[in-house]
């Protein structure tokens, strides 16, 4: 089955909104073993929607549209699709009632134009919208299946999960299972070389993706059911992890370094604290992004100036004067300080120059000192994060990830 | 001039990478008054790239391609485009030299396949790649202009800024200038009603966009030069801001609440500090995302448990016991505590239940107390952030933005 995605909406076409529907839907389709060969985006324009639907009908079996299901004259996806599959739009009483109820629940007055949303292609499967007014639908005609979904992600995603995914699951005679091996600070070409001699069994593929500072190796298996697919993928993922070595922080159990750290700390019943200068709360934010982090994280300090490093973390002024504010000695003192004050088992500290200003010949932009300590050891690194151009976000994100990677390794040693 | 964007790359098509090129390029084109009517994405497949280029050639004057300029057999964008415009690919000596030098600079050995990247359509304008090996190009033929750009954003964006933008500027006989009015916590429909009676002069349009917790009203003016466009847009933006009232935090001078706060603090020579519980460093992170924030922000505390709120911020245990850890009283005590300890002029504090766990009947998930104080006043709010389903990120982001909006209003009062 060949699928095509048509994203409809002037705000998407003109770039005012980044098109996240495309990647969401394409990945979901892949998980059901459905190939996607084309994606396109057009504005809220009848001729161009018509043209896109016709073109898709000529080359694909399954069309997924997003957007253009609103109540206004702009919203003409259903008309174009109905024409392409040779169906009429008919009034769907139950959907009209749902729309009325939605307005009632919100306490808003009901504009008559919203009844337009209850017109759907004859004989379609209606997809109820729990989070908005526009119902979606699955309709068939002229050898084509078209799934129409509303544009807002908060409506589209639950509708996909609740209605479209179960429908596709029944259609498909195979499932796809992916397991992601993740490693920090490894280049794609390096990973490519390390895994090049892995022979995969039939139905299993390996693909590397470079993402930010990480490499993700996706091991994908296609099989009749999820159990068989898992059984095929797991040993290959394990082999990939062995080949990549200790830079691997997850063979599928975690989606980020922060999640890995929180998981390891939870499992060992330990706590960590943070003392941040140039990362300015980013590491604490990354840790507390993870649900349940409150059991392993109690204190984070953001000390952006020398005085606060001294007052709040007990970093001696002599250390700052002697080694400079951006030094491993200061990072170590910060880590030690916050660990003592918090009673945590581990602590992370950062001090550096994130830029764009503040660089000097001795400590140019991108110089960051990171320290991680436990009860009986201390480890620190001076990083020179070089980019072709200064990039504050990159420097902050890289050093935060580097610090979490150090923490993961140190917790693991225990 | 009608433009079309063709994004090439299997990783984009299959959704492994979100397509950010489309929105970047579409917005840039709009700024030069160039209309975009179509965007499509295909994988690294010769037939489908050919098909996409031919289709675009039949309906657009300007085609922008991204991706498929790499050194491998997969990378066939140039071949397809050259065929469509009736040109041959020829070896470009200078680009070959640049590629060699790039490898030398990186200290890597040079694979011969990389010479493929130096073959470019005859007579094209070569776009040097400062951050990678694949040169881009602008080529013309059969009434068509095609701009080919490399796939990696860190190569594409600088190439656009350094070479493509100046080229398009010369082509265009008009410029577009946009000014964004931003307001926190206002619905799109409410904004729509408030601005509905504004009459815009010719060449000026108003469009509202709902983004996260904000509404952005974009006032766009098309004119012969930037000075005239600004002159047309500015009074309309001012009028929009007046209509929306005090929820507006920027009429174009800032892109985020955090930037607005940092700017106002800088201008008034004041400092702010943060004490965060449920937002866990997010507010500090948002403030320190802004370059130059070190002059207005020196101390942030993340106190995730009652004990640390007491020890580090001086929140009395009786206050916690009497009113509960999620209470305006505790938030106020946290704000007061961090302001005293930091010597800042203002302080923000948050305490709440971000979820998914931790809710109780009295303080369900989404309950967040926010306090902001200055030297002589204190202000706090108990928020009940309701979503159709629990959403930790949403609760954290909304309460962080709410706190920054309170800070902005309080700094403004001074």
Interface residues (C-beta under 8 A of the other chain):
Chain A: X11 X12 X13 X14 X15 X16 X17 X18 X19 X20 X22 X23 X24 X25 X26 X27 X30 X36 X37 X38 X39 X40 X41 X42 X43 X45 X48 X55 X130 X131 X154 X158 X207 X209 X218 X274 X276 X279 X280 X281 X282 X283 X284 X285 X287 X288 X289 X291 X292 X293 X294 X297 X298 X299 X300 X301 X302 X303 X304 X305 X307 X308 X311 X312 X341 X342 X355 X356 X357 X358 X388 X389 X392 X393 X396
Chain B: X11 X12 X13 X14 X15 X16 X17 X18 X19 X20 X22 X23 X24 X25 X26 X27 X30 X36 X37 X38 X39 X40 X41 X42 X43 X45 X48 X55 X130 X131 X154 X158 X207 X209 X218 X274 X276 X279 X280 X281 X282 X283 X284 X285 X287 X288 X289 X291 X292 X293 X294 X297 X298 X299 X300 X301 X302 X303 X304 X305 X307 X308 X311 X312 X341 X342 X355 X356 X357 X358 X388 X389 X392 X393 X396
